[in-house]
Amino acid sequence: MGLEHTFSLLEFLKNPQNNLKIIHIAGTNGKGSTAAVIYSVLKARGYKVGLYTSPHLISFSERIRVNGLPISDQEILRFMRKIEPAIKDIKSTFFEVTTSMALNHFNDHNVDVAVIETGLGGRLDSTNVVDSSLTVMTPISIDHIDILGNTIEKIAVEKAGIIKKKVPLITAMQQKTVFEILKKTANENESPFYTSTNPINVEIMPEGTKFELSNKKFTTSMIGEHQASNAALAINTLIHFDDKIPYETICEGINNVCWPGRLQPVSDRIYYDVAHNEEGIRSVLGTLKTIFPESEIFGLFCLKGDKDIEHIAKYINSQFKTLFITTSKDGLLLRPRELSEKLNILGINNSPVDSISIGINKIKKLMKPKDITLIFGTHYIASEVFSEFEISFDSGVI
């Protein structure tokens, strides 16, 4: 853990990060969605925008985009050939190399602004090598306790590590202890501190979300009250970045944002969401209950082994008509019976099945016309989910 490897790689590349104007985003939930909204509005404004997010859903190249166009295989190969001696010398990690690749790619393409999402934490995250123009903090909650710490306070300290001297911080509403840690860190760094205004009159629909912010009406294509809050944080950030962006341009950007795997309808009344921690899962289930108050919910759930199952369990307890447990083909997730046993100990009724495909077929046979299904728990099943429902997901513009 540390930034030394990334700094060394970037020095080998002649420090491309020093030529970039950067919006740096950390937090627990909503980082990707907030980044996607900021990117979409800036692109609508006419900026040339780099976007670096993780993890990907289907293709590695999704992580690094310029104006929506993913980095090409040829560009990846050229970069890897160039940097291979440094990688071998430093023995750098996947994410250190990927971050260096993104910053180098954005510099090569002369982007006007790069929107950078942290991978994990903040203080020691590879992306923390940048000198940002703005720092953005989405809601902080419990996640990655094996690396970031087992309390909300420890996690907040790690996330706050991206706050730079005299660089403005725009934060979403936070728990009181988190807010105090962010405020203290900002004061120590002489960083202007802004709290994002919460949206009001939020109306959640199957096709998107309407809300009001500062007496103006907005509609985002993304579904859920949490997505209205993410969009509000993005709007507040954009106002600090460029206070001349017209209202119509903001509306165009947030209405056209595309961010797959976030309460994404994959079939009639069947949704896929990458939510994998307590707050994310709570938000998604709350949204479905708001849209479909009379419906019973079937669940298909997978999880990585580093997640806090005890915290998640209290939010999924008694929420599903039937909760199926499965895993991915790539072996990166907990095996069905292992996860099932952990949930049984916590009092969660569930039924393990051997694959995504089997789980989906079982649910299809059980679903009645008013029922809905949520497939959730991880990014790592996206390929299998999209394949099962014959959803095209190529590496084109996003």
N, C-alpha and C positions, 0 to 999 in steps of 0.2 A: 504494500500500500504506500502510495506516495506519487509525487509529480515528477520526480527526477528523470524517469525513463521517457516520459512524454516530452519534457523540455529538451532532452538529448536528441530525440528523433526530430523535433522541430528545428533544432540548431543545425542538424545535418541537412535539413531542407531549406536552410537560410531564413528561418522564422517567418513563415507566411502569415501567422496569426497577427503579427504586428501591423499588417496592412489592412486589417479588417475592422469594420464597425460591427459590434456584436451585441445582441440581446441574449442574455444568459438566463436560463430558466431552471429552477430546482423546485423541490416539493415532493410529496408522496403520490398524490392522485391528481390527474388532470394536466400533467406536464405536456404530454403529447397533444392533447386537444387544444390547450392554450397556445402552444407553439403553432399548431396548424391554423388557428384563427388569425394569429398575428401575421403569419406568412401569407395567408390568403388575402387579407386586407392590404398589406404592403404591395403585393403583386398587383392587386386591382388599382392601387395608387400609381403604378408605373415603375416601381422599384424593381431592380434585379435582385432576387432574394435567394440566399442559400438556406437550406433547412437540414439540420442534423438531428435525428431522433433515433431512439432504440427502445426495444429490439425491433427487428423487422417481422412482418407477418409471413411473407412467402419468399421474397428475394432479398439478399443482402443489400442490393443496390438501392432499395427503398430508403435506407438510412441516410443517404447523402444525395440531395437534390438541388438543382438550380432552376428556379422558376417552374418547379414541378417535375422537371425531367431528371430521372435518376442517373447517377453516374454509370457510365457504360462499362461493359466487361473489358473493353480494350483499355480504357482509362485506368481501371483497377490493375490490370496486368502491367501497364507501363509504370505505374506508381510502385508496385511491389518489386519489380525488377530494379528500380532506382534505389529503393530504400532497403533492399535485402541485406546489404552489408551491415547497416546500422542495426537492423533487427537482430542479426546473429551476434553482433558485438554486445548489444545491450541486453539481449534475451527478454525483449519486451512482450507484453501481453496482447491478446487480440484487440481489446478495447483501446489500449494505448496506440496501437497501429491504426485502428479505424478512426480515432479522433484526429490523428496526424493526417490521415488521408483526407478527411473532410475539410480540415482547415487549408490544406494544400490545394484541394480541388476548388474551394471557394476563391482562393487567391488567384489561381490560374484562370478562373472565369470572371474575375473582376466584379464580384457581386457588390452591390451598394450596401447591403446589410446581410449579416448571417444570423439566423435564429438557431441557437444552440441549446439543446436539452441535455441536462446531466444524465449520466447513465445510472449512477448509484451514489447517494449521499450528496456531497458537495465539496467539503474541505479537501478531501484527497481524491476526488473524482478527476479523471484525466482531462476533462473539459475545463478544469479550473486553472489551466495555464493561460487563459485568455484575459485580456484587459477589456472588460465589457463597457458599453455605453449606458446600459440599463441592466439592472438585476430584477428578476421576477420570481416570486415565491408562491407556488400553489399551496393548497391546504396540506399540512403536515400531519401524518398519523403514523401508527405502528406498522413497520414493514422492514424486512432485511435485518432482523434483530441480531442475527449472528455476526453481522459486520458493523452495523451502525449503533448498536446498543439496545438494551432491553427496556428502556423507558422513553417516553415521549420527549423528555428534556434532553437526553443524550442524543437522540435522533435530530432534534431541532438544532443543537449545537453543530452537528456535522453538516446539516443543510445550510445553516447560516454562514458556513465557511466560504461560500461563493461571494459574499458581500465584499465589495472592493472600496478602497478609500475614496471618499467623495463622489462615488457613483450612486445615483438614486436607486432606491429599492422600492418596488411596488409589490405589496403582498395582498393575497386574498385574506378574508377573515380567518382567524386562527383561534385555537384554544388559548385561554388566558396565559398559561405558562409559556407556550410557544411564542405568543405575541411579545411577551416580556423579553425573551431571549433574543428575538429578532431586533427589537427596539434597542436593546443594550448593545448588540453587536454593531448596529447601524450607527449609534451614537459614538462608539469607540472609533469607528472609521470615518466619522464626520460625513456620513452618507445621508442625504435627504431621504426621509421615510414617508411613504404614502400607503394608506390602506385603501384597497379597491372598494368602490361603492357596490353594495349588493343590489342585484336586480329586484324589481318588484312586479307584481301582477303577472307572475309566471304562468303561462298556459302550455301544458304539455300535450302534444298530439302524436299520433302514430307516425306522422311525416316530419315532425320537427318541433321546435319550441319557440314560443313568442314570449317576449318580456319587455319591460320598460326600464330605462336607465337614464337618470338625469332628465326626466320629462320627455324622453324620446323613445319611440317604439322600434324594436328590432325583432328579426326572426332568424334563427339559426336552423340549418338543416339537421343539426345534431339533436338527439332526443334526451330530455331529462332536465330536472331543476339544476343538477350539478353542471350540465352543459351551459345553462344560462349563466351560472356563476363563472364558469371558465371563460365564456365569451365576454362577460363584464370585466374580468381581470384583463383580458386581452385588449379590450377597448380602452380601459384606463391606461394600460401600457402604451398603446398607440398614440394616445393624446400627449403623453410625455415625450414620445419619440418624434412626432410630427404633428403639431397642434393645428396644422392647416389641412389635414385630411378631411374632405367633405363628408357630411353625414351620409350622402348617397353612396359614396365609395365604401364606407364602413358597412353599410347595409348589404351592398353587393358582395363584399368579401366574406362576411359571416354567413350569408345565405347560401353561398356557393362552396363553403368549406367541405372538403371530403376527407374523412378520417375513418377508414374501415376498422371493423372490430369493436366499435363502440355502440352498443345496442343496435347492431346492424341486423335488419331483417334479412334472413337468408331463405325464408320460405313463408307461406301464409301462417302468421301467428307464431313463428319460430325465430328467436333472436340469438345472436352470438355477441358476447362481450368478453373482453380480455381481463375484466376485473379479477384481482387475485389477492386482495387484502380486505380487511374488515370494512373500511370506509367505502371503498369502491363497490363491494358487493352490496352493502347497505343501500347505497345510492341507486344502484341498478334495480334492485328488488322494489325499492320504494317507487321508482318511476313506473315499473310495470304495473304495480298495484294501483297507481293513480290513473293510468290509461285504461286498464282493464279491471275495475274494482269488483266485478262479479265473476271473474275467471279464476279457475284453479291453475296452478303452475306446476309443470313438470320440469325437472332439472337434470342436466347432464354436466357433471362436474369433474375437473381434473386439477391437479395442483403440483407445483414443484416442491421438493423436499425441504427447501429453506424457508417456507412460509409458516406463519404462526397460526396453526390450525385451531388452537384454543380460542383465540380472539375471533377467528372467522366463524367458528361453530355457533356462537351465540346469535349471529345474524342469519344463519341459514336454518336454525332449529325451528321445526314446524312450519316452514315457509312453503314446502313443496308437497303436492299430492303424492308424487314419487320422486325420489332423488336417486338417479343412477350415477355410479362412480366408474370412471374409466381412465385410460391413459393414452399417450401418443405412441405412434409407431417407432419414433426415434429413441425411445428409452430415456428421455430427459426428465420424465415426470415420475411421481410415485406410482408404483404398481397398484392396480385396482383394489386388490385384497388388503394391501398394506394401508392404503388410505381409508378403506372401508372399516378396517379394524380400529384405526385411530378415531374415526367418527363414532363408531359404536360405543367406545369407551366414554366419549363425551355426550352420549345419549342421542345421537343423530341417526334416525332410521334411514337406511340406504340400501341400494342393491348394486353390487359390483357387476360390471360387464367387461368383456375382454377388449373392446375397441369402440372407437367413435361410431363407426358404421353400425355395429350391433346395437349400441345405445339409441341411435337415431331411429333405427327400424323398430325397436321396441316401443319407443315413444309415439311414433306415427300410428302404430296399431292401437295404442291406448287413448290417444287424444280424442276428445269429443269436440264438436264445432266451436264451443265457447272457450275451450282450454287454450293455454299458451305454453310455450316451452322456452327455457333459457339454457343455452349452452355457455358455460363460463369457467373461469379459473386460470386462464393462461393464454399468452400469445402463441404458444408452441403447437397448438392444434389447428391453427388457421388454415393451413394447407389442406388438411384432411376434411375440415368442415366445408370449405369452399368446393372441394372436389365432390363431396357427398351431395351437395345441392347444385352441382354443375354451374357454379358462379365463376365467371371469367375474371381472372385477376392477373393481368400481365404487368410488365414493368413500364407501362406507358405513363403519361403525365398524371400526377395526383395533386 
